[in-house]
Amino acid sequence: MALRPLSFGLRFRENGRTLRVQSSSRDRKGYVVEVERRGKPTRRRDHPSLAAALQDFAQTWRDRLH
């Protein structure tokens, strides 16, 4: 079994918005969600677990519909 469940990361892109989930360089067990939008600064949110990062990722991706 792997020590890190998400080795490479996720990236979704649509209409100038990019969402990424990747392992944190600061915290060995943590994950980072980055939201990049054209013309706006990149937002970066740190999470202590993969479950929390994926939940944030899913909520942010759904928010693009509204």
ABEGO torsion letter per residue (X at the ends): XBABABAAEBBBBBGGBBBBBBBBAABAABBBBBBBBBGBBBBBBBBABAAAAAAAAAAAAAAAAX
